[in-house]
């Protein structure tokens, strides 16, 4: 796996995951919506830590800066 996520991309994903956690904690989301967003938040956290998004691969997307 070649890293394809930049710093800003990772930061945004982590912020979104935290936002989902806060919404769940305060009871703003619940039920099926909470489960779906929770799974999405977990995937955001995992992809942020490994700097690789499998959905970017088929489209050739990379938000990582080119190495000089």
PQR file with spaces between the fields and no chain letter, atoms N, CA, C, O and H, PARSE charges and radii, in Angstrom:
ATOM       1  N    UNK     1       0.831   -1.176    0.000 -0.4000 1.5000
ATOM       2  CA   UNK     1       0.000    0.000    0.000 -0.0000 2.0000
ATOM       3  C    UNK     1       0.878    1.242    0.000  0.5500 1.7000
ATOM       4  O    UNK     1       1.705    1.446    0.888 -0.5500 1.4000
ATOM       5  N    UNK     2       0.676    2.051   -1.005 -0.4000 1.5000
ATOM       6  CA   UNK     2       1.412    3.303   -1.109 -0.0000 2.0000
ATOM       7  C    UNK     2       0.537    4.412   -0.523  0.5500 1.7000
ATOM       8  O    UNK     2      -0.637    4.534   -0.872 -0.5500 1.4000
ATOM       9  H    UNK     2       0.004    1.885   -1.727  0.4000 1.0000
ATOM      10  N    UNK     3       1.111    5.209    0.359 -0.4000 1.5000
ATOM      11  CA   UNK     3       0.351    6.285    1.006 -0.0000 2.0000
ATOM      12  C    UNK     3      -0.226    7.227   -0.045  0.5500 1.7000
ATOM      13  O    UNK     3       0.477    7.645   -0.965 -0.5500 1.4000
ATOM      14  H    UNK     3       2.065    5.110    0.642  0.4000 1.0000
ATOM      15  N    UNK     4      -1.508    7.560    0.093 -0.4000 1.5000
ATOM      16  CA   UNK     4      -2.141    8.456   -0.862 -0.0000 2.0000
ATOM      17  C    UNK     4      -2.972    9.548   -0.177  0.5500 1.7000
ATOM      18  O    UNK     4      -3.829   10.165   -0.809 -0.5500 1.4000
ATOM      19  H    UNK     4      -2.080    7.221    0.840  0.4000 1.0000
ATOM      20  N    UNK     5      -2.716    9.784    1.112 -0.4000 1.5000
ATOM      21  CA   UNK     5      -3.453   10.802    1.847 -0.0000 2.0000
ATOM      22  C    UNK     5      -2.511   11.850    2.408  0.5500 1.7000
ATOM      23  O    UNK     5      -1.490   11.526    3.014 -0.5500 1.4000
ATOM      24  H    UNK     5      -2.019    9.282    1.626  0.4000 1.0000
ATOM      25  N    UNK     6      -2.866   13.109    2.200 -0.4000 1.5000
ATOM      26  CA   UNK     6      -2.079   14.214    2.719 -0.0000 2.0000
ATOM      27  C    UNK     6      -2.496   14.577    4.135  0.5500 1.7000
ATOM      28  O    UNK     6      -3.447   14.021    4.683 -0.5500 1.4000
ATOM      29  H    UNK     6      -3.696   13.372    1.707  0.4000 1.0000
ATOM      30  N    UNK     7      -1.772   15.512    4.711 -0.4000 1.5000
ATOM      31  CA   UNK     7      -2.013   15.934    6.086 -0.0000 2.0000
ATOM      32  C    UNK     7      -3.394   16.551    6.255  0.5500 1.7000
ATOM      33  O    UNK     7      -4.097   16.237    7.216 -0.5500 1.4000
ATOM      34  H    UNK     7      -0.999   15.964    4.266  0.4000 1.0000
ATOM      35  N    UNK     8      -3.790   17.423    5.337 -0.4000 1.5000
ATOM      36  CA   UNK     8      -5.102   18.071    5.446 -0.0000 2.0000
ATOM      37  C    UNK     8      -6.225   17.031    5.357  0.5500 1.7000
ATOM      38  O    UNK     8      -7.208   17.115    6.094 -0.5500 1.4000
ATOM      39  H    UNK     8      -3.219   17.679    4.557  0.4000 1.0000
ATOM      40  N    UNK     9      -6.081   16.068    4.471 -0.4000 1.5000
ATOM      41  CA   UNK     9      -7.074   15.009    4.313 -0.0000 2.0000
ATOM      42  C    UNK     9      -7.218   14.214    5.605  0.5500 1.7000
ATOM      43  O    UNK     9      -8.335   13.928    6.036 -0.5500 1.4000
ATOM      44  H    UNK     9      -5.283   16.000    3.873  0.4000 1.0000
ATOM      45  N    UNK    10      -6.107   13.858    6.219 -0.4000 1.5000
ATOM      46  CA   UNK    10      -6.141   13.110    7.474 -0.0000 2.0000
ATOM      47  C    UNK    10      -6.792   13.931    8.583  0.5500 1.7000
ATOM      48  O    UNK    10      -7.590   13.411    9.363 -0.5500 1.4000
ATOM      49  H    UNK    10      -5.200   14.091    5.868  0.4000 1.0000
ATOM      50  N    UNK    11      -6.448   15.212    8.648 -0.4000 1.5000
ATOM      51  CA   UNK    11      -6.981   16.098    9.671 -0.0000 2.0000
ATOM      52  C    UNK    11      -8.504   16.221    9.542  0.5500 1.7000
ATOM      53  O    UNK    11      -9.218   16.152   10.542 -0.5500 1.4000
ATOM      54  H    UNK    11      -5.799   15.635    8.015  0.4000 1.0000
ATOM      55  N    UNK    12      -8.992   16.400    8.335 -0.4000 1.5000
ATOM      56  CA   UNK    12     -10.434   16.528    8.095 -0.0000 2.0000
ATOM      57  C    UNK    12     -11.166   15.242    8.476  0.5500 1.7000
ATOM      58  O    UNK    12     -12.236   15.288    9.083 -0.5500 1.4000
ATOM      59  H    UNK    12      -8.412   16.456    7.522  0.4000 1.0000
ATOM      60  N    UNK    13     -10.592   14.106    8.122 -0.4000 1.5000
ATOM      61  CA   UNK    13     -11.219   12.827    8.457 -0.0000 2.0000
ATOM      62  C    UNK    13     -11.299   12.622    9.969  0.5500 1.7000
ATOM      63  O    UNK    13     -12.310   12.137   10.478 -0.5500 1.4000
ATOM      64  H    UNK    13      -9.723   14.068    7.629  0.4000 1.0000
ATOM      65  N    UNK    14     -10.252   12.983   10.674 -0.4000 1.5000
ATOM      66  CA   UNK    14     -10.253   12.829   12.132 -0.0000 2.0000
ATOM      67  C    UNK    14     -11.269   13.774   12.763  0.5500 1.7000
ATOM      68  O    UNK    14     -11.967   13.391   13.702 -0.5500 1.4000
ATOM      69  H    UNK    14      -9.431   13.377   10.260  0.4000 1.0000
ATOM      70  N    UNK    15     -11.360   14.999   12.260 -0.4000 1.5000
ATOM      71  CA   UNK    15     -12.356   15.942   12.777 -0.0000 2.0000
ATOM      72  C    UNK    15     -13.774   15.433   12.554  0.5500 1.7000
ATOM      73  O    UNK    15     -14.620   15.549   13.440 -0.5500 1.4000
ATOM      74  H    UNK    15     -10.793   15.310   11.497  0.4000 1.0000
ATOM      75  N    UNK    16     -14.041   14.872   11.384 -0.4000 1.5000
ATOM      76  CA   UNK    16     -15.367   14.324   11.099 -0.0000 2.0000
ATOM      77  C    UNK    16     -15.689   13.147   12.027  0.5500 1.7000
ATOM      78  O    UNK    16     -16.816   13.013   12.502 -0.5500 1.4000
ATOM      79  H    UNK    16     -13.354   14.778   10.663  0.4000 1.0000
ATOM      80  N    UNK    17     -14.698   12.307   12.277 -0.4000 1.5000
ATOM      81  CA   UNK    17     -14.909   11.167   13.176 -0.0000 2.0000
ATOM      82  C    UNK    17     -15.203   11.644   14.595  0.5500 1.7000
ATOM      83  O    UNK    17     -16.065   11.088   15.275 -0.5500 1.4000
ATOM      84  H    UNK    17     -13.782   12.416   11.891  0.4000 1.0000
ATOM      85  N    UNK    18     -14.495   12.665   15.034 -0.4000 1.5000
ATOM      86  CA   UNK    18     -14.745   13.227   16.367 -0.0000 2.0000
ATOM      87  C    UNK    18     -16.146   13.834   16.421  0.5500 1.7000
ATOM      88  O    UNK    18     -16.855   13.676   17.415 -0.5500 1.4000
ATOM      89  H    UNK    18     -13.794   13.117   14.481  0.4000 1.0000
ATOM      90  N    UNK    19     -16.544   14.525   15.355 -0.4000 1.5000
ATOM      91  CA   UNK    19     -17.871   15.134   15.309 -0.0000 2.0000
ATOM      92  C    UNK    19     -18.963   14.067   15.423  0.5500 1.7000
ATOM      93  O    UNK    19     -19.952   14.270   16.128 -0.5500 1.4000
ATOM      94  H    UNK    19     -15.969   14.653   14.548  0.4000 1.0000
ATOM      95  N    UNK    20     -18.795   12.950   14.747 -0.4000 1.5000
ATOM      96  CA   UNK    20     -19.771   11.861   14.838 -0.0000 2.0000
ATOM      97  C    UNK    20     -19.818   11.330   16.268  0.5500 1.7000
ATOM      98  O    UNK    20     -20.898   11.060   16.795 -0.5500 1.4000
ATOM      99  H    UNK    20     -17.992   12.785   14.175  0.4000 1.0000
ATOM     100  N    UNK    21     -18.658   11.181   16.895 -0.4000 1.5000
ATOM     101  CA   UNK    21     -18.614   10.713   18.284 -0.0000 2.0000
ATOM     102  C    UNK    21     -19.327   11.665   19.233  0.5500 1.7000
ATOM     103  O    UNK    21     -20.047   11.230   20.132 -0.5500 1.4000
ATOM     104  H    UNK    21     -17.781   11.400   16.468  0.4000 1.0000
ATOM     105  N    UNK    22     -19.128   12.948   19.036 -0.4000 1.5000
ATOM     106  CA   UNK    22     -19.778   13.947   19.886 -0.0000 2.0000
ATOM     107  C    UNK    22     -21.294   13.931   19.672  0.5500 1.7000
ATOM     108  O    UNK    22     -22.061   13.987   20.633 -0.5500 1.4000
ATOM     109  H    UNK    22     -18.542   13.301   18.306  0.4000 1.0000
ATOM     110  N    UNK    23     -21.721   13.853   18.404 -0.4000 1.5000
ATOM     111  CA   UNK    23     -23.158   13.793   18.114 -0.0000 2.0000
ATOM     112  C    UNK    23     -23.807   12.578   18.755  0.5500 1.7000
ATOM     113  O    UNK    23     -24.923   12.662   19.267 -0.5500 1.4000
ATOM     114  H    UNK    23     -21.098   13.807   17.623  0.4000 1.0000
ATOM     115  N    UNK    24     -23.111   11.452   18.727 -0.4000 1.5000
ATOM     116  CA   UNK    24     -23.639   10.239   19.350 -0.0000 2.0000
ATOM     117  C    UNK    24     -23.676   10.385   20.876  0.5500 1.7000
ATOM     118  O    UNK    24     -24.661   10.019   21.518 -0.5500 1.4000
ATOM     119  H    UNK    24     -22.204   11.385   18.310  0.4000 1.0000
ATOM     120  N    UNK    25     -22.612   10.913   21.437 -0.4000 1.5000
ATOM     121  CA   UNK    25     -22.510   11.071   22.889 -0.0000 2.0000
ATOM     122  C    UNK    25     -23.642   11.930   23.447  0.5500 1.7000
ATOM     123  O    UNK    25     -24.200   11.621   24.500 -0.5500 1.4000
ATOM     124  H    UNK    25     -21.813   11.210   20.915  0.4000 1.0000
ATOM     125  N    UNK    26     -23.977   13.002   22.744 -0.4000 1.5000
ATOM     126  CA   UNK    26     -25.025   13.897   23.210 -0.0000 2.0000
ATOM     127  C    UNK    26     -26.421   13.482   22.754  0.5500 1.7000
ATOM     128  O    UNK    26     -27.388   14.203   22.997 -0.5500 1.4000
ATOM     129  H    UNK    26     -23.523   13.253   21.889  0.4000 1.0000
ATOM     130  N    UNK    27     -26.536   12.339   22.100 -0.4000 1.5000
ATOM     131  CA   UNK    27     -27.834   11.791   21.732 -0.0000 2.0000
ATOM     132  C    UNK    27     -28.499   12.466   20.547  0.5500 1.7000
ATOM     133  O    UNK    27     -29.704   12.317   20.343 -0.5500 1.4000
ATOM     134  H    UNK    27     -25.750   11.753   21.902  0.4000 1.0000
ATOM     135  N    UNK    28     -27.728   13.205   19.767 -0.4000 1.5000
ATOM     136  CA   UNK    28     -28.297   13.881   18.605 -0.0000 2.0000
ATOM     137  C    UNK    28     -28.553   12.886   17.476  0.5500 1.7000
ATOM     138  O    UNK    28     -29.507   13.037   16.713 -0.5500 1.4000
ATOM     139  H    UNK    28     -26.749   13.326   19.933  0.4000 1.0000
ATOM     140  N    UNK    29     -27.704   11.876   17.374 -0.4000 1.5000
ATOM     141  CA   UNK    29     -27.932   10.803   16.408 -0.0000 2.0000
ATOM     142  C    UNK    29     -28.112    9.497   17.173  0.5500 1.7000
ATOM     143  O    UNK    29     -27.500    9.283   18.220 -0.5500 1.4000
ATOM     144  H    UNK    29     -26.929   11.754   17.994  0.4000 1.0000
ATOM     145  N    UNK    30     -28.957    8.637   16.633 -0.4000 1.5000
ATOM     146  CA   UNK    30     -29.170    7.342   17.273 -0.0000 2.0000
ATOM     147  C    UNK    30     -29.687    6.361   16.233  0.5500 1.7000
ATOM     148  O    UNK    30     -29.960    6.735   15.093 -0.5500 1.4000
ATOM     149  H    UNK    30     -29.453    8.812   15.783  0.4000 1.0000
ATOM     150  N    UNK    31     -29.817    5.119   16.633 -0.4000 1.5000
ATOM     151  CA   UNK    31     -30.363    4.093   15.753 -0.0000 2.0000
ATOM     152  C    UNK    31     -29.465    3.768   14.572  0.5500 1.7000
ATOM     153  O    UNK    31     -28.240    3.737   14.689 -0.5500 1.4000
ATOM     154  H    UNK    31     -29.596    4.815   17.560  0.4000 1.0000
ATOM     155  N    UNK    32     -30.097    3.527   13.436 -0.4000 1.5000
ATOM     156  CA   UNK    32     -29.382    3.123   12.224 -0.0000 2.0000
ATOM     157  C    UNK    32     -28.415    4.196   11.753  0.5500 1.7000
ATOM     158  O    UNK    32     -27.312    3.888   11.301 -0.5500 1.4000
ATOM     159  H    UNK    32     -31.092    3.552   13.340  0.4000 1.0000
ATOM     160  N    UNK    33     -28.823    5.449   11.856 -0.4000 1.5000
ATOM     161  CA   UNK    33     -27.952    6.549   11.435 -0.0000 2.0000
ATOM     162  C    UNK    33     -26.672    6.547   12.259  0.5500 1.7000
ATOM     163  O    UNK    33     -25.584    6.738   11.715 -0.5500 1.4000
ATOM     164  H    UNK    33     -29.719    5.699   12.223  0.4000 1.0000
ATOM     165  N    UNK    34     -26.793    6.335   13.558 -0.4000 1.5000
ATOM     166  CA   UNK    34     -25.624    6.311   14.429 -0.0000 2.0000
ATOM     167  C    UNK    34     -24.698    5.149   14.079  0.5500 1.7000
ATOM     168  O    UNK    34     -23.476    5.303   14.093 -0.5500 1.4000
ATOM     169  H    UNK    34     -27.676    6.181   13.999  0.4000 1.0000
ATOM     170  N    UNK    35     -25.272    3.993   13.767 -0.4000 1.5000
ATOM     171  CA   UNK    35     -24.454    2.826   13.409 -0.0000 2.0000
ATOM     172  C    UNK    35     -23.699    3.080   12.107  0.5500 1.7000
ATOM     173  O    UNK    35     -22.498    2.826   12.019 -0.5500 1.4000
ATOM     174  H    UNK    35     -26.264    3.868   13.756  0.4000 1.0000
ATOM     175  N    UNK    36     -24.407    3.582   11.098 -0.4000 1.5000
ATOM     176  CA   UNK    36     -23.775    3.836    9.796 -0.0000 2.0000
ATOM     177  C    UNK    36     -22.687    4.899    9.936  0.5500 1.7000
ATOM     178  O    UNK    36     -21.578    4.717    9.434 -0.5500 1.4000
ATOM     179  H    UNK    36     -25.382    3.789   11.169  0.4000 1.0000
ATOM     180  N    UNK    37     -22.991    6.004   10.612 -0.4000 1.5000
ATOM     181  CA   UNK    37     -21.984    7.054   10.791 -0.0000 2.0000
ATOM     182  C    UNK    37     -20.834    6.587   11.678  0.5500 1.7000
ATOM     183  O    UNK    37     -19.692    7.007   11.488 -0.5500 1.4000
ATOM     184  H    UNK    37     -23.892    6.153   11.021  0.4000 1.0000
ATOM     185  N    UNK    38     -21.130    5.724   12.644 -0.4000 1.5000
ATOM     186  CA   UNK    38     -20.075    5.175   13.495 -0.0000 2.0000
ATOM     187  C    UNK    38     -19.105    4.312   12.704  0.5500 1.7000
ATOM     188  O    UNK    38     -17.892    4.404   12.891 -0.5500 1.4000
ATOM     189  H    UNK    38     -22.057    5.383   12.798  0.4000 1.0000
ATOM     190  N    UNK    39     -19.632    3.483   11.828 -0.4000 1.5000
ATOM     191  CA   UNK    39     -18.770    2.658   10.977 -0.0000 2.0000
ATOM     192  C    UNK    39     -17.937    3.543   10.054  0.5500 1.7000
ATOM     193  O    UNK    39     -16.749    3.291    9.852 -0.5500 1.4000
ATOM     194  H    UNK    39     -20.617    3.408   11.676  0.4000 1.0000
ATOM     195  N    UNK    40     -18.553    4.565    9.503 -0.4000 1.5000
ATOM     196  CA   UNK    40     -17.831    5.508    8.653 -0.0000 2.0000
ATOM     197  C    UNK    40     -16.733    6.235    9.437  0.5500 1.7000
ATOM     198  O    UNK    40     -15.627    6.427    8.932 -0.5500 1.4000
ATOM     199  H    UNK    40     -19.518    4.770    9.667  0.4000 1.0000
ATOM     200  N    UNK    41     -17.043    6.635   10.662 -0.4000 1.5000
ATOM     201  CA   UNK    41     -16.062    7.318   11.504 -0.0000 2.0000
ATOM     202  C    UNK    41     -14.874    6.408   11.825  0.5500 1.7000
ATOM     203  O    UNK    41     -13.724    6.847   11.809 -0.5500 1.4000
ATOM     204  H    UNK    41     -17.942    6.479   11.073  0.4000 1.0000
ATOM     205  N    UNK    42     -15.163    5.144   12.114 -0.4000 1.5000
ATOM     206  CA   UNK    42     -14.077    4.195   12.396 -0.0000 2.0000
ATOM     207  C    UNK    42     -13.195    4.008   11.166  0.5500 1.7000
ATOM     208  O    UNK    42     -11.971    3.945   11.280 -0.5500 1.4000
ATOM     209  H    UNK    42     -16.097    4.787   12.126  0.4000 1.0000
ATOM     210  N    UNK    43     -13.812    3.919   10.000 -0.4000 1.5000
ATOM     211  CA   UNK    43     -13.008    3.776    8.777 -0.0000 2.0000
ATOM     212  C    UNK    43     -12.187    5.028    8.521  0.5500 1.7000
ATOM     213  O    UNK    43     -11.061    4.936    8.034 -0.5500 1.4000
ATOM     214  H    UNK    43     -14.806    3.970    9.908  0.4000 1.0000
ATOM     215  N    UNK    44     -12.735    6.206    8.842 -0.4000 1.5000
ATOM     216  CA   UNK    44     -11.969    7.456    8.696 -0.0000 2.0000
ATOM     217  C    UNK    44     -10.741    7.440    9.608  0.5500 1.7000
ATOM     218  O    UNK    44      -9.653    7.831    9.187 -0.5500 1.4000
ATOM     219  H    UNK    44     -13.650    6.281    9.237  0.4000 1.0000
ATOM     220  N    UNK    45     -10.908    6.996   10.835 -0.4000 1.5000
ATOM     221  CA   UNK    45      -9.789    6.947   11.778 -0.0000 2.0000
ATOM     222  C    UNK    45      -8.718    5.970   11.290  0.5500 1.7000
ATOM     223  O    UNK    45      -7.530    6.290   11.301 -0.5500 1.4000
ATOM     224  H    UNK    45     -11.792    6.678   11.176  0.4000 1.0000
ATOM     225  N    UNK    46      -9.137    4.795   10.868 -0.4000 1.5000
ATOM     226  CA   UNK    46      -8.180    3.779   10.405 -0.0000 2.0000
ATOM     227  C    UNK    46      -7.418    4.267    9.183  0.5500 1.7000
ATOM     228  O    UNK    46      -6.193    4.164    9.133 -0.5500 1.4000
ATOM     229  H    UNK    46     -10.103    4.535   10.859  0.4000 1.0000
ATOM     230  N    UNK    47      -8.138    4.802    8.191 -0.4000 1.5000
ATOM     231  CA   UNK    47      -7.453    5.270    6.979 -0.0000 2.0000
ATOM     232  C    UNK    47      -6.544    6.448    7.273  0.5500 1.7000
ATOM     233  O    UNK    47      -5.520    6.614    6.610 -0.5500 1.4000
ATOM     234  H    UNK    47      -9.134    4.886    8.231  0.4000 1.0000
ATOM     235  N    UNK    48      -6.895    7.272    8.255 -0.4000 1.5000
ATOM     236  CA   UNK    48      -6.032    8.396    8.619 -0.0000 2.0000
ATOM     237  C    UNK    48      -4.723    7.913    9.224  0.5500 1.7000
ATOM     238  O    UNK    48      -3.661    8.465    8.937 -0.5500 1.4000
ATOM     239  H    UNK    48      -7.726    7.138    8.794  0.4000 1.0000
ATOM     240  N    UNK    49      -4.795    6.889   10.056 -0.4000 1.5000
ATOM     241  CA   UNK    49      -3.584    6.385   10.701 -0.0000 2.0000
ATOM     242  C    UNK    49      -2.665    5.641    9.740  0.5500 1.7000
ATOM     243  O    UNK    49      -1.446    5.669    9.908 -0.5500 1.4000
ATOM     244  H    UNK    49      -5.658    6.440   10.289  0.4000 1.0000
ATOM     245  N    UNK    50      -3.229    4.978    8.739 -0.4000 1.5000
ATOM     246  CA   UNK    50      -2.371    4.253    7.797 -0.0000 2.0000
ATOM     247  C    UNK    50      -2.056    5.069    6.545  0.5500 1.7000
ATOM     248  O    UNK    50      -1.302    4.619    5.682 -0.5500 1.4000
ATOM     249  H    UNK    50      -4.220    4.955    8.603  0.4000 1.0000
ATOM     250  N    UNK    51      -2.640    6.285    6.444 -0.4000 1.5000
ATOM     251  CA   UNK    51      -2.394    7.213    5.324 -0.0000 2.0000
ATOM     252  C    UNK    51      -2.733    6.611    3.965  0.5500 1.7000
ATOM     253  O    UNK    51      -2.108    6.944    2.959 -0.5500 1.4000
ATOM     254  H    UNK    51      -3.253    6.650    7.146  0.4000 1.0000
ATOM     255  N    UNK    52      -3.715    5.733    3.940 -0.4000 1.5000
ATOM     256  CA   UNK    52      -4.098    5.082    2.690 -0.0000 2.0000
ATOM     257  C    UNK    52      -5.608    4.956    2.621  0.5500 1.7000
ATOM     258  O    UNK    52      -6.236    4.431    3.541 -0.5500 1.4000
ATOM     259  H    UNK    52      -4.223    5.462    4.757  0.4000 1.0000
ATOM     260  N    UNK    53      -6.192    5.437    1.533 -0.4000 1.5000
ATOM     261  CA   UNK    53      -7.623    5.302    1.314 -0.0000 2.0000
ATOM     262  C    UNK    53      -7.851    4.391    0.115  0.5500 1.7000
ATOM     263  O    UNK    53      -7.489    4.752   -1.004 -0.5500 1.4000
ATOM     264  H    UNK    53      -5.682    5.864    0.786  0.4000 1.0000
ATOM     265  N    UNK    54      -8.442    3.221    0.324 -0.4000 1.5000
ATOM     266  CA   UNK    54      -8.638    2.295   -0.785 -0.0000 2.0000
ATOM     267  C    UNK    54      -9.585    2.833   -1.862  0.5500 1.7000
ATOM     268  O    UNK    54      -9.495    2.413   -3.016 -0.5500 1.4000
ATOM     269  H    UNK    54      -8.737    2.928    1.233  0.4000 1.0000
ATOM     270  N    UNK    55     -10.477    3.741   -1.515 -0.4000 1.5000
ATOM     271  CA   UNK    55     -11.388    4.308   -2.510 -0.0000 2.0000
ATOM     272  C    UNK    55     -10.677    5.272   -3.463  0.5500 1.7000
ATOM     273  O    UNK    55     -11.169    5.521   -4.563 -0.5500 1.4000
ATOM     274  H    UNK    55     -10.549    4.082   -0.577  0.4000 1.0000
ATOM     275  N    UNK    56      -9.541    5.810   -3.059 -0.4000 1.5000
ATOM     276  CA   UNK    56      -8.773    6.700   -3.939 -0.0000 2.0000
ATOM     277  C    UNK    56      -8.055    5.909   -5.032  0.5500 1.7000
ATOM     278  O    UNK    56      -7.805    6.435   -6.117 -0.5500 1.4000
ATOM     279  H    UNK    56      -9.142    5.608   -2.165  0.4000 1.0000
ATOM     280  N    UNK    57      -7.727    4.665   -4.754 -0.4000 1.5000
ATOM     281  CA   UNK    57      -6.910    3.854   -5.655 -0.0000 2.0000
ATOM     282  C    UNK    57      -7.500    3.686   -7.059  0.5500 1.7000
ATOM     283  O    UNK    57      -6.795    3.958   -8.030 -0.5500 1.4000
ATOM     284  H    UNK    57      -7.930    4.238   -3.873  0.4000 1.0000
ATOM     285  N    UNK    58      -8.751    3.253   -7.215 -0.4000 1.5000
ATOM     286  CA   UNK    58      -9.269    3.052   -8.573 -0.0000 2.0000
ATOM     287  C    UNK    58      -9.384    4.344   -9.385  0.5500 1.7000
ATOM     288  O    UNK    58      -9.376    4.317  -10.616 -0.5500 1.4000
ATOM     289  H    UNK    58      -9.324    3.032   -6.426  0.4000 1.0000
ATOM     290  N    UNK    59      -9.491    5.473   -8.682 -0.4000 1.5000
ATOM     291  CA   UNK    59      -9.633    6.751   -9.374 -0.0000 2.0000
ATOM     292  C    UNK    59      -8.307    7.472   -9.554  0.5500 1.7000
ATOM     293  O    UNK    59      -8.256    8.523  -10.194 -0.5500 1.4000
ATOM     294  H    UNK    59      -9.497    5.494   -7.682  0.4000 1.0000
ATOM     295  N    UNK    60      -7.241    6.928   -9.002 -0.4000 1.5000
ATOM     296  CA   UNK    60      -5.915    7.532   -9.128 -0.0000 2.0000
ATOM     297  C    UNK    60      -5.766    8.822   -8.354  0.5500 1.7000
ATOM     298  O    UNK    60      -4.951    9.670   -8.716 -0.5500 1.4000
ATOM     299  H    UNK    60      -7.282    6.075   -8.482  0.4000 1.0000
ATOM     300  N    UNK    61      -6.546    8.986   -7.286 -0.4000 1.5000
ATOM     301  CA   UNK    61      -6.513   10.208   -6.482 -0.0000 2.0000
ATOM     302  C    UNK    61      -5.415   10.080   -5.425  0.5500 1.7000
ATOM     303  O    UNK    61      -5.219    9.022   -4.827 -0.5500 1.4000
ATOM     304  H    UNK    61      -7.208    8.297   -6.992  0.4000 1.0000
ATOM     305  N    UNK    62      -4.713   11.183   -5.217 -0.4000 1.5000
ATOM     306  CA   UNK    62      -3.749   11.266   -4.145 -0.0000 2.0000
ATOM     307  C    UNK    62      -3.728   12.692   -3.616  0.5500 1.7000
ATOM     308  O    UNK    62      -3.534   13.634   -4.385 -0.5500 1.4000
ATOM     309  H    UNK    62      -4.872   12.043   -5.703  0.4000 1.0000
ATOM     310  N    UNK    63      -3.927   12.862   -2.308 -0.4000 1.5000
ATOM     311  CA   UNK    63      -3.883   14.188   -1.718 -0.0000 2.0000
ATOM     312  C    UNK    63      -2.538   14.425   -1.047  0.5500 1.7000
ATOM     313  O    UNK    63      -2.329   15.456   -0.407 -0.5500 1.4000
ATOM     314  H    UNK    63      -4.085   12.096   -1.684  0.4000 1.0000
ATOM     315  N    UNK    64      -1.650   13.493   -1.193 -0.4000 1.5000
ATOM     316  CA   UNK    64      -0.314   13.610   -0.610 -0.0000 2.0000
ATOM     317  C    UNK    64       0.580   14.431   -1.520  0.5500 1.7000
ATOM     318  O    UNK    64       0.530   14.309   -2.744 -0.5500 1.4000
ATOM     319  H    UNK    64      -1.819   12.656   -1.713  0.4000 1.0000
ATOM     320  N    UNK    65       1.403   15.276   -0.896 -0.4000 1.5000
ATOM     321  CA   UNK    65       2.346   16.084   -1.669 -0.0000 2.0000
ATOM     322  C    UNK    65       3.405   15.193   -2.288  0.5500 1.7000
ATOM     323  O    UNK    65       3.825   14.204   -1.686 -0.5500 1.4000
ATOM     324  H    UNK    65       1.443   15.375    0.098  0.4000 1.0000
ATOM     325  N    UNK    66       3.829   15.540   -3.473 -0.4000 1.5000
ATOM     326  CA   UNK    66       4.878   14.780   -4.160 -0.0000 2.0000
ATOM     327  C    UNK    66       6.203   14.976   -3.432  0.5500 1.7000
ATOM     328  O    UNK    66       6.532   16.084   -3.010 -0.5500 1.4000
ATOM     329  H    UNK    66       3.488   16.343   -3.961  0.4000 1.0000
ATOM     330  N    UNK    67       6.960   13.888   -3.289 -0.4000 1.5000
ATOM     331  CA   UNK    67       8.287   13.942   -2.687 -0.0000 2.0000
ATOM     332  C    UNK    67       9.282   14.524   -3.667  0.5500 1.7000
ATOM     333  O    UNK    67       9.280   14.168   -4.845 -0.5500 1.4000
ATOM     334  H    UNK    67       6.693   12.987   -3.631  0.4000 1.0000
ATOM     335  N    UNK    68      10.130   15.415   -3.190 -0.4000 1.5000
ATOM     336  CA   UNK    68      11.126   16.041   -4.079 -0.0000 2.0000
ATOM     337  C    UNK    68      12.322   15.161   -4.288  0.5500 1.7000
ATOM     338  O    UNK    68      13.248   15.538   -5.007 -0.5500 1.4000
ATOM     339  H    UNK    68      10.132   15.704   -2.232  0.4000 1.0000
